[in-house]
């Protein structure tokens, strides 16, 4: 058991003729020889509720705290926090002054300095054995003391005390770093403020810089009503500054009180702007970070087996809170989900032996079952998990599980196994042996009697994650919150890859699942290159479709921007990469199967931690005076309940459950439609994307809207305009034989120009009836709907989407191609105009090859010309405009006056276009198209054209 001892070590320091001594809490090695009992290994040093209530940041009986300041600089989801305090011993005799800081468990301390009457102690991180040896040498000379970090619920407490004579000035400064994890759609930064007394200069500053922009900032008042309105937020597009600076009177518990009312958690929540589902690729300081948090995708169906511990130790508040949480969790299930419940003590019971749909009848019955559970008996975790896996395997073998669904087991337990197989390593092996690759295990440990280290290992090894649930009044809310994080899976089998020879030392880049509201994070080093950009390719499976996304990051832009920012954390990318790498290595270390492998991982962790100055479970901070005669040791606690390996094996804080998946070798395998960038060899770059290489001669509609129809046999192009009304939907292709329809909806310019309101296509819809898939392209997004699921993509990233016989290829801010069964293609071109233009609006052009393979039933403004009409032009003569000749065209039994002119093909040059010379037909194509153009107006975007 870990012993916390108060070391009264007299350190004689001389300054200006004064002498003083200081006292620092010390942490001694674990003494396991006193642990004969099996459960004794689970005891931990934590703050009791009474100690928590008595916690003070600055301790001392007769002291003056001149200042207490906290500053956090958050840059691209990585936070560097500094806590500073200046204290005077204003008493008449020597005394101990304590400096205590509560920091999040996931944070790494990076530095601690202390100045005592001008003598400075500076910290440096070393391998734990090295630091302890140096510390032991100083202790042997009577020149050492220790620093302790004590575990409690969501935090660790850094504690130190210094014993000083009257009038002494002491300055403390602690630094720590952490990554912001996105959960439920936002990042949350927490600072624990408990000064314990009134402070003349009390201030909290949080600076946020997010290069892509900040979408929202919230500062929920968690400190109490009296501080309402004292938290000030100023923000711009990409920066935010949150400041909390109460004066002495505002700090008081009451008008005449001498005690401080500041006692709680200062919370800042924020989220970032995302302009595409492809994610955000940032390059800085020789490192890159890819953030991936897609939205606007339909959830995947779930198959869940809830495995609930109902042994005797769950009696009382634990069971009550679990039942309350399960009631709400069951209500969240949909008819597309399948579930069952297993409750276990020394026996195993199943509410249903088979997975059942989440219908209202089944959910109501499951609620009644849960409500009637009476905890008693022992704990047979092994058999309960075996039964849960068998249930999923049986459902899968019987075809009851959708191949694209997500199957998971959620284990809720409060204790160690006492019945059946009780050896934890054997249970771990048994579960891994039977779990299929497509199944995940999530572990929830209630209270402190459970071996959380075991629950975490068994979850991580099976593509899941673990979380401790604290057995108090809000345990039900903790359970519900956890379930909310995993209740909406959007993607499966996500892989983020980079061009070969462009990056190295990449963190985990393969993830089993992505849940809505979370984020996947991949980091690495950038190799020297002549390219100005770095490119990544992300592949994933969503509901009924497969996705490939391309993301680009500028090599130098971010560093230049960071240099301009006064309060940014310029070294964030380097530290963030090291942070993720160490966290993942700690997770791998806990799962290492051999001593040799464990030693190699240990060496790697220690090397990185020393290089990047992180206090980890394998390193310690040695705090020395300038002459290295006095030494302090800052150690990282080894929490047997939390293990030594609080990791981000999920690659971004719960977004995925996947550390069981080995990282994929970084390779460059872009799909054929990808628009090649400068990262590709010149020979490849010259080819361009496959979908861009449409036939030179196509039928197209662009601009106002100008139709150009190519007649191959006659080797001529014919043009006409359609002058219709904004809001009208025109049918372009209607083929009841293949089940394809292409429609376009008109938008108008902002105002009339020369008494004419121009119209353009603002939305194009391609509907393929056999698969029930509709692709709707607007100037804002590309939406895909199959009648059950809706997925939305922006123009902000190159992407490829495949579902059944429909393939979509998006080229960033350029065009999108929709390919049906590899024999019909429609390309939509995006035209952007200046947002403040007084007249023009964004619009779309549409390009359709002549060789599309329609059925004989095809029609529409463009579709009808797949059966090329006989057309001849004669009597060519000068027109009223000398640059535009006139002629007679005979087509479809009509003699039409036509004018020679030109229209634009914008495929190669979107700004100026390429001239296509054509014969222009007046009066909205009358005589060239079948019937009148108004016959082609349809009621909605997926409507087929009725027979003319």
N, C-alpha and C positions, 0 to 999 in steps of 0.2 A: 504494500500500500504506500502511496506517496505521502511523505511527511513534510509538512510546511513548518519550518522552524524560524524563529526570530533570532538572527545572528547579531549579537551585541559585540561588534568588533571595533575596538578603539583604533581609529586611524588618525595618527597625529599629522595634521597638515598645518604648516606655518604660513601665515600671511600677515604682514604689518604687525608682527609681534603677537598676534592672537593665535590661540590654538583651539581646535574643536574636533569632535569626532562625529561620524555619521553611522546610521543604522539602516540596513537594507534587508528586506525580506529575502530569504534564500530558499532555493528549491533543491532538495537532496534526491539522490538516486532512489528508485523504487527498491523496496526490500521485500522480495517475493518469498523469502524463506519463512515469513510469518503467515503464509496463506495455505493452510492445509485444507480449508474448505473450498469446494468447487466453485461456489458462487462468490467467494471472497474476491476473485479476480475482477469482478465487475464493480467494485467500489471505486468511487472517483472523488476527487477533490472539487467540490462545487460550492458556490455561494448559497447558503441557506436563505430562505425568504427574509429572515431577520437581518442577516448580513447584507442582503441586497438593499433592504430599506435603509440601513445605516451607511450605505456606501457614500463616500465623499471623494471628490476628485482631489481635493487638497485637505490633508489631515494635520492637525496641530491645535494645541490648547490656546495659545496666546500668540497668534500670528496675524500678519497683514498680507492678504492676497492682493497685490497691486493690479495684476491682470490675469485673465484667462481667455485665450484666443484659440479658436479652431478654424482652420482654413482647409478646404477641399478643392482641388483642381481636377475636374473630370474632363478628360479629353478622349473622345471616341470610346466611351464606355469604360475607360480605365481611370481610376481615382487615386490620387496621391493626397493623403490627409496629414496635416501637421497640427499637433496640439502643443501649445506653448503656455507656460505659466511663470509668473514672477512673484516670489514670496519673500517676506521679511520676517525674521524672528523678532517680533516686537516685545517679547516678554523680558523679564529681568534675569532669566536663567536659561541655561542650555536646555534644548528639548529636541524631540524627534519631529520632523516634518515629512509628511508622506505625499507622494504624487501618484495618483491612481487613474488609469484610463481604461475604459471598457471599449474593446474593439471587436468588430465582427469576426466570427470564427474563420471565415474564408480569407481574411486579410493576412498579409505577411508584414511583420515589422521590418522596416528597412534601416532605421537609424534611431539612436537615442543619445542625446547629449545633455550634460548637466554642468552648470557653472556655479561653483560654490565659492563666493568671495574672491572671484577672479581666477580660480583654478578650474580649468575646463576638463571635463571627462568626455571623450569622443568614442563612439561605438564603431566596431567593424565586425562583419560576419565572418566566421571561420567554421571549419568542420568541427562538429561537436566535440570530438576527442581532443583536437588541437586546442580549442577554446578552454575545455575543462582542465587540460594539463597546465596551460598557462595560468588559469585561475587557481589551480591547486598550488602552484609554485608561489603565487602571491599570498595565498591563504597561509601557507607554511611560514611566510615571513610576517604574518599578521597584517598584511596589506591588502585584504580582499573582503568583499561582501557580495551578496547575490541579489538578483532581481527575480521576481516570480511572476508567472502568468497563470492565473487560476481560471479553470473552466466554470462556466455557468450555462444558462440555457442557450441563447443564441449568440453568446459573446464570450470573450476571454478578457480577463482583467489583468492589466499590466500594473504591477505595484512596486514602488520603491520608497524607501525612507532615508532621510539623512539627518544625523544628530549634530546640531550646530549650536554655537554659543550665541548669546544675545546680540542683536543688531546685525546678524548675518543676512546676506542677500543670496538667494538661491534662484536660479533659472533652470527650468526643466523644458525639454523639447523632445517630443516623440514623433516619429514619422512611420506611417504604414501605407501599404498599397493594396488595392483589390480591384477585381473586375466586376463591373455591374452586370448582373444576370437579369435577363428579361423574363418576366413571369406575368401572365395574364395581361399582356399588352403594354407593360411599362417597366422601366428600371426604377429601383428604389434605393436611395442612399440614406443610410441611418447613422446619426451621430448621437452618442449617449452623453447627455449633459446633466451632470449632478455635482455642481461646484461645492455644495454643502454650506455655503456662506455667501454673503453679499460681496460682489467684486466691482470695484470702481470702473475698471476697463474690461467689460465682458463683451465679446463679439464673436459671432459665427459668420463666416463667409463661405459660400459654395459657388464656385465658378464652373460653368459648363460650356464647353465648346464642342459642337458636333458639326463637322465640315459639310454634311449634306443638309443640315438644317434641323431645328427643333420643332416638333409638331405640337407639343404641349408641356407645360411645367405646372406641377401642383405642389403645394406645401400644406398638407393637412395639419391642422393645429392639434398636435398630440401632446402639447405641454400644458394645456389648461386654458380656461376661458379668459383669464386675466391677460393672456398674451395675444389675444385676438387682435389682429391688425398691426402687430409689431413686426411681423415677418414681411419684409419688402422684397418684391421680385421685379427686376427689370430684365427685359429680354428683347432680342432682335431675331433676325432670321436664323442665325447659327450660334448665338451666344445667349447665355442667361447668367444673371448674378442674383443670388439669394442672400440676403443679409438679415441677421437677427442681432440687434444691439440695444438691449434694454438698459436704461439707466438704473441707478441704485434704487430709486423709489419704485420703479416698475418691477424690480426684482423681488421686492418684499412680499412676504405672504399676506401681510395686511399693512395698513398705513403706518402703524407704530411698531410693527414686528421687526426683529433684527435677523430673522431667518430668511433664507432664499426660497422662493417658490419654484425656481428652476430645478426640475427634477423629472427627467423623462427622456424620451427619444425625440430628437429633431429629425424630421423626415422630409426628404425631397423626392418627388416622383416625376419622371419625365419620359418622353418617347421622342423618337427622331422621325424626320421626314424620309419617306421611302418613295422614290419615283418609279420603281419597277420591282417586279418579283424576283429579279435576278440577283438582288442583293447589292452590297456596297463593298467595293474593293479599294482599300486604302494602302498607300505605299509611303513609308517614312523611315528615315534613318537606317536604310538598308534592310528593312523588314516590311512585310506586308501583313494585313489583317483583312480577312473576308468575313463580312457579316451577312447572314442569310436568314431573312424573316419574312417569307412570302405571306400574302393575305389574299382575300377574295377567291379562295378555293373552297370547294365543297368538302366537308369532312368525310373521311373514310368510315365505313361501318365498323363497329367494334364487336368483338366477342370477349366477354369478361367473365372470369370465374372469381368471385369474391371468396377468399379463404379466411375465416374469422375464428380467432382463438376464443373459446368459451370455457377455458379452464377456470378453476376456482379463484385464481388471482385476478381475474377480470371482474369479479363481483363488485358491485357498487358503482362509483362514478365512471369508471372506465367503460363498463358495459352500457351504462345509460347514455354516455356520450357517443359511443360507437353506434348504438341503435338510432339515436337522433340523427347522426350523420348519414347512416345508410338510408334512412327515409328520404332525405333530400337527394342523395346520389341516385337512388332507384328512379326518382321522378325525372332525372335528366336523360334516362335511356329513351331511345326512339324505337319505332317499329322495325327499323333497319338493323338495330343492334340485337345481339343474342347474349344471354347471360345465364348464370346459375349461381347458387350459393352453397358453399361447404362450410359447416361449422364443426370445430373439432375440440375435444379435450383428450382423454385417453381413448375415446372412440371417435369415429368419423361419421358424420351425418351429411346427407345431401338433400337440399330442398328439392332439387330435381336432378335425376341421374343424367339428363341430357340438357344441352343448351336449348333455351326456348327464346322466341322473339320477345322484344320489349314491349308487348302490348299492354294496354291498361289493365286487362284482367290478370295477366301474369304478374305485373308489378304490384297490384293490390294484394295478391296472394303472397308474394315474397315479403311484403311489408308485414303482413300478419305473422308470418313465420319468424321474422327477425324479432318482432315485438315479444314473442313468447319464449325466447331463449332464456334459460336459467343457467348461469355459469356454475360449474363444479368440476372436480376431478383434475387429472394431470394434463400434460401437454405433449401431443404426438405430431410434431411439425412434419416429420419426414413422410408419414403416411398421408397426411392431408395434402401435401404438395404433390405426391405421386398421384393421388386421386384426381387432383385438378388437372394435371398434365394429361392423364388418360382421357379425361372428359373432352379436352380440346382435340387430342389426336383422333378420338372416335368421331367427333363432329367433322373433322377435316376429311377423314377417310370415307365418310358417308356422303361427302359433297354438300354438307349443310353450311359450310363456311365459304363465303365469297372469297375467291383467290386474292382479291385486292383489299380485303378487310384486314383489320389489326386485331390480333389475338393476344390477350394479356391476362395474367394472374395477379391479383392484388391481395397480398398477405397482410393481415392485421394481427399482431401478436404482442404480448407484454412480457414474455418470459422465455427461458431456455427450455429445450425439450427435456421431459422427465419420463416419458413413456416411449416404448419402441426403440428405434434407433436414436441414441442421445449423443453420439459423437458428431460434433459439428462438421468436421472435415469429411466424414462419410456422407452426411446429409447433403453437403455441398456437391460432392461427386455424384451422388444418386440423381440429384435434380439436373445437373448438367448433362448427364448421360441420356435422360429421357426427353429433355426439352428440345423441341425442333427449332430450327433457325428462325422461323417466322413467329415464334412465341416470345413474349417478354414477361419478366417477373418484376413486380414492384413490391417493395417491402416497407411496411410502416411499423415502427417499433414504439409502443406506448410505454412511457415511463422510463425508469433507469434500471429496472431489474433485467431487462432484455439485453442480450449481447448485440449491441448495435453494429459492432465491427463485423460480426457474422452476417447480419442482415444486409449490410452494405455489400459485402463480398458476393453473396449469393445473388443479389440483384444485378450488380455490375457484370458478373460473369454470364448473366442471361439477359443481356440487352435491356436492363431496367435501371432503376435507381431506387435509393432508399431515403427515408426521411424519419426523423424522430418526432413523435407526437408527445407533447408534454401533458402529463395527466393532471390537468387542472380544469377550471371552469369553462375554458374555451376549446377543449379538446375536439369537440364536434366541429367547430369552425375550422380548426387545423386540418381535420380529415377532409372536410368539404373543399377547402382551398387546395389541398394536394390533388384531390380528384379533378378539380377544375383544370388543373395544369395538364392532365393527361386525358381529359374527356373528349378532346376534339383533335384527333390526329388528322393532319392534312396530307402528309406525304410519307412514302415509304422508300427505303433503299436509296438514300441520298448520297451522291458522291460528288465531291468538289475537286476538280483536277486542273492542272496548269501545264503550259507548254514545257516540253522536256528541255532541260538545261537552262531554265529561267528561274527556278527556285530550289531551295534546299531546306533541310531540317523542318519539314512541314509537320504540324501537329495533326491530330486525328482528322482525317478528311472523308471518312466514310461513316454514315450514320444510319441507324436502323429506322428511326422515325423522326418526324418533325411534328410538334404539336402547336396548335394555334396559340398565338400570344407569346411564344417563346422565341429563341434565336439560336442558330447554330453559328459557331465561330471557328474559323481556321486561320492559323498564323504560320509564318515561316520567314526564312531569310531570302532576300532577292539576290540572285547572282548577277555579276557584271554583264551588261548588255548594251548594245547600241540602240536598242528600242526605247522609245519615249513612253511606252505603255506596257502594262502587265495585263495579261488576259487569263481569265478563269472560265472553266466550263463546268456547269452543275447539271447533273442528271438525276431524275427522281421519278417516282410513280405516284400518281394521284388517283382519285376515284375514276376508273375506266380510261385513264389516259396516261401517257408517258410524256415527260417534259425534259427538254434540254435548254439550258439558259447560258448565255454568254455575258460576262461582265468584264469591264475594262477599268483599270486604275492608272492614273497619270503618275509617272515615276518621280516627278519633282514638284508638282503643283502643291501638294500638301505641306511639304517642308517649307516652301516659300510662304505659305499662308500662316503656318505656325510661328514663323519668325516675326510676323507682324502682331501676333496676339500677346498681350501683356500678361494674361493669367492662364495661358494654356500650359499643358504638361508636354514639353517638347520631346521627351524621350519615351513617350507612351508606347509606341509600337514595339520597341526593343524590350521593354519591361513586360508588356502584355504577352508577347511571344514566350518569354521566359516563365511568366506566371502560369500560362496554360500548360506549357511543357512540363513544368515541375509538378503541377497538380495531376496531370495524366500519368507521369512517371510514378508518383506516390500511389496512384490507384493500381498501376501495373505491378508495383512492388508488393502490394498486399495480396496479389493473385499469383505471384511467382511460384512456380512448382518445384524449383530446385534452388539450393543454396548458392550455386554458382551464378544463376540468373539474377537472384536477389542482390548479390554483391555487385554485379555489373550495374544494375539499375541504381543501387545505392551510391556508387561512385559518380554516376552521371548526375544524380540529384545534387550531391554535395558540390560538385564542380560548378554547376549552374547557379546554385544558391549563393556560393561564395562570389562568383563573378558578378551576379546581379544584386548582391547584398540583401538576400531574403532570409529571415529567420524561419526555418522550417523544422519539422520534427527531427531532421538529421543535422541541423546546424545550430549554432548558438552565436549570440552577439557578445563579444568581449568589449567592455566599456573601460577604457584606460585613461588615466591622467596623462597630461602631455609628456611627462617624464617616464611614463609606463611603470611607475612604482606602485600605483594603486589600481586595482582591477575590479570590475563588476562583471557578473555573468548574466546575460539575458537568455533564458532557455525557452524553447517552445514546449508546451505541455503535451504529454503523450496520453491522450484520453482513451482508455480502454473501451469506453462506451462508444466513442466515435471513431476508434481506430487511429492509426497514424496517417491516415490517407484520405483526408477530405478532398476528393478529386473533382475535376471537371471532365471525367471520362465521357460525359455527355456532350462535350464540345460546345458548351455555351449555356450552361445553367439550366438543365431540365428540358431543353428543346428536343433532345434526342435521348434515347436510351440505348447506348450502343458500344460501350467500351469493349464489349466482347468481340467486336469486329476489328480485324486487323486493318491498319491503314493501307490504303491502296497506293501502289507505286505511282509517282507523279508522271503522267504520260500525256502526250498531246494526240488526242484522237477526236478532232472535231467532226461532227456530222457533215455530210456533203453539202448541206445547204448553207453552212456558216460562211459569212462574209469574212474572208481572210484578212488578218491585220498584219502589221509590220513584224509581228512575232513569228510569222511563217516565212519559210524560204521564199525568195523572190519569184521562183518559178511557180510556186503555188499561189502567191498573192496575185499574180497576173491573171489567173484563171477566173477569180471571182466566184461568187456562190452559184450553185447550180440553178436555183430558182430565178436568179437575175437573167440567166441566158434564155429568156423567152424567144420564140422565133422572131426574126426581124420584122415580119409582117404579121400584124395582129389587128383585131378589132378593139377599139378603145373608146372610152368616154372620159373626157377630162375638161377641166375648166368650167365653162359657163352654160350648161354642159355641152360640149362639142363632141358629137359622135363621128368616128372615122371607121368606115367599114371597108375592109380590103377584099377585093374580088380577085382571087388568084387566077382563074382562067382568063379573065379579061385583062389581068395585070393592071388594075387601076384601083385607086382609092376614092371612095365617095364619102362626102361629109354632109352633115346636117346638124342643126341645133334643135333643141326642144325648149320652147318657151312656156314653162308651166309655173305652178304656184308653190311657194315654200310649204313644206309639209306633205306634198303629194309624194306617193310612192310609185315609182315606175318599174315595171317588170322588164328586165334585160334578157334573162334566159328562163324559160319555163319548159321543163322536159318531164312530162308525166311518165315517159317510158323508163328513164333512169331514176326518176324520183328526185331530180335536181331543180332548184329554183334559185335565181339570182335577182335580187331586187335592190333598188337604190332610193333613198329618201332625200328629197331636196331641202336645202336650207337657203335662205336669202341673205344678200349682203346687208350690212348694217343700215344702209339707207340707199335711196335711189341715186344713180349717177346719170346725168343728162336725161332725167325723167324716166329712167329705166332701172328697175330693180333686178339685179342679176341673181341668178340661182345657180347652185352648185350641189353636188352630191355631198351630204354631210354624214350619211350612214349607208353602208353597203351590207347586205345580208346574203349569206350563202347557206341554203338549207338543203340537207341531204336526207330525204325522207326514209330510206331503208334503215339507216342507223339512228334516225331520230335526232340527228345532230345539226344544230344551227350555229353558225359562226357570224357574229355581228361585229362589223368593223366601223368604229366611229373615229373622229379626230382625237378622242381622248383615250380610247381603250380598244382591245380586241377581246370579245366575250364569246365563250363557248358554252353551249347549253345542250344537254342531251335528254331533257325532260325530267331528269332526276337531280342532276348536279349542274351547278353553274360555276364556271371558272373564268376569272378576269385577268387579263394581262395588259400592261401598259406599252406604249411605244418606246419606253425608256431603255429597253434592253433587247438584244438579239436573242431569240428563243425559238425552240421547235417543240411542237405539241402533236402527239399522235393518239388518236382514238379510233379503234376499229379501222374503217376504210378512209378516214379523214385525217389529213396531215396539214398542219399549219406551220409555216416558216416565217418568222418575224425578223426583219433586219432593222436594227435600232434606228428610230426616227427617220425611216426611209419608206419601207413597203412591207406588205405581208402577202404571202402566197398561200392559197388554199388549194390543196390537191386532193381530188376525190378518186380513190381506187387507181391512182397512178395514170389515169387516162383523161382526166378533166382537170383543168387548172384555171384559177382566177387570181389575178394579181391586183392588189389595191395599193395605190401610191398615195402617200401622205404629203399634203401641201401645207406648210406653215407660213403664216403671214405675221407681220409685226402686230403685236397684241393691241397696240394703241392706234392702229390704222383706222381712219375715220369711216372707211367704206368696206374694205375687204374682210373676209372671214377665213378661217382654216377650212379646207375642203379636201375631198378625195377624188382620185382618178382611178379608173378601172380598165384593166388590160386583159383581153381574153384571146388566147391563140385560136387560129383557124382550124387547127387539127384536133381540137377537143372531140372526143368520141361520144356524141350524143346519140339518142335514138331517133328514128324517123319522125317522132311526135314533137320534136323540139320546136319552140316558137319564142317570141319575145322580141323586143326592139333589136337585139343583137342575135339572139338564137335563131331567128328565121333565116339568117343569111348563111347558116351552115349548109343549106341547100342553095347554092349560088344561082341567082337569077341571070338570064341572058341579058347583057347590057351592051349597048353600042353608043358611041358618041360621034356626031358628025356636025357639019356646018359650023366649024370653029371660026370665030370672027373676033374682031376687036370689040371690046366692051366699052361702057361709059368710062370705066377706069382703065387707062392704057396698060396698066400692069396686070389687069385681070380680064382674060379673054372670056367670051361667052360661047355657048354651043347648045346643041340639042342632044338630049340623052333619051334613048328608047329603052325602057325597062318595064317589065310586068305589064306590057300592053299600053303603057303610058308614054307620051312625048312630053319631056320636061325641059324647061329652060334652065340650064345650069351655068355656073360661073366658075372659072378656074381661079383657085386661090390656094391657101395653105393653112394648115392647122399644126398644132404642136404635139410632139411625142416627148414626154418628159422622163422617159425611163433612164436615159443616159445623163441628162442634164436637167435637174429639177428646177433650176432657176431660169434658164433661158429656153430650154427645150430644143428639140431638133425639128426642123421644118419638114412636114409631109405635104407634098403637093397633091391636091385632090379636086374633084369636081363637086362644087357645093350646090346642094338642093335646098331651095327656099321653102318657106311655109312649114317648118317643123317636119321636114322629110316627106311631105305629102306626095304620094305617087310612087315613092321608093319603098316606104314601109307599107305593110298590109294595113288597110284601114286608116283611121285617124289616131294621132298619138294619144288622145284621151282614152282610147280603148285599152291602153297599156297601163292605166292607173289602177292599182290594186289596193285592197283595204288594209293589209298589214304586211310586215316585212317577210313573213313566211308564206304568203299567199301564192298559189299557182295562178297562171293566167287562164281565165275561162275561154272557151272556144270563141274565136272572132266570128 
